[in-house]
């Protein structure tokens, strides 16, 4: 079953294919689709993970940074059966 991700980038709605073979998570997939380099983001995310007491801090950081980059409503598309 093929997975798809729906997201909004700079107010434009898009849907892309997703595979765990290529990407670690849906955030990496949408960044790659838009040609965004995540090296600095991933380094900072790792620092947040090492210093944070809860996993929620990493999730919050990721969501805020992707919103700052122009992304919104990133989610997997559910297939209707």
C-alpha positions as CSV (number, residue, x, y, z in Angstrom):
1,X,0.0,0.0,0.0
2,X,1.5,3.3,-1.1
3,X,1.5,6.1,1.4
4,X,0.9,9.7,0.6
5,X,1.5,13.0,2.5
6,X,-0.7,16.0,2.2
7,X,0.8,19.4,3.1
8,X,0.5,23.1,2.4
9,X,3.7,25.0,1.4
10,X,3.5,28.7,1.1
11,X,-0.4,28.5,0.9
12,X,-0.3,25.9,-1.9
13,X,-1.8,22.5,-1.1
14,X,0.3,19.5,-2.3
15,X,0.3,15.7,-2.1
16,X,3.4,13.6,-2.5
17,X,4.3,9.9,-2.3
18,X,6.1,8.7,0.8
19,X,8.3,5.7,1.6
20,X,10.1,4.8,4.8
21,X,12.9,3.4,2.5
22,X,13.7,7.0,1.4
23,X,12.8,9.2,4.3
24,X,13.0,9.0,8.1
25,X,9.7,10.8,8.6
26,X,7.1,12.9,6.8
27,X,8.9,16.1,7.6
28,X,12.1,15.0,5.8
29,X,9.9,14.0,2.8
30,X,8.1,17.3,2.4
31,X,11.4,19.2,2.8
32,X,13.0,17.1,0.1
33,X,10.0,17.7,-2.2
34,X,10.5,21.4,-1.8
35,X,14.3,21.3,-2.1
36,X,15.0,22.4,1.4
37,X,18.3,21.4,3.1
38,X,17.7,20.2,6.6
39,X,21.3,19.8,7.8
40,X,21.2,22.7,10.3
41,X,17.7,21.8,11.3
42,X,18.6,18.2,12.1
43,X,21.7,19.3,14.1
44,X,19.6,21.7,16.2
45,X,16.8,19.1,16.6
46,X,19.4,16.6,18.0
47,X,20.6,19.2,20.5
48,X,17.0,19.8,21.6
49,X,16.6,16.1,22.1
50,X,19.7,15.8,24.2
51,X,18.8,18.7,26.5
52,X,15.0,18.3,26.7
53,X,13.4,16.4,29.5
54,X,10.4,15.3,27.5
55,X,9.9,14.2,23.9
56,X,7.3,16.9,23.5
57,X,10.0,19.5,23.2
58,X,11.4,17.9,20.1
59,X,7.9,17.6,18.5
60,X,7.2,21.3,19.4
61,X,10.5,22.4,17.9
62,X,9.9,20.5,14.7
63,X,6.4,21.9,14.2
64,X,7.5,25.5,14.9
65,X,10.5,25.3,12.6
66,X,8.5,23.8,9.7
67,X,5.8,26.5,10.2
68,X,8.6,29.1,10.0
69,X,9.8,27.5,6.8
70,X,6.3,27.9,5.3
71,X,4.8,24.5,5.8
72,X,1.4,23.8,7.3
73,X,-1.1,20.9,7.8
74,X,1.5,18.1,7.2
75,X,-0.3,14.7,7.5
76,X,-0.5,11.3,6.0
77,X,-3.4,10.8,3.6
78,X,-5.9,8.2,4.7
79,X,-7.2,5.9,2.1
80,X,-10.9,5.3,2.1
81,X,-11.8,1.6,1.7
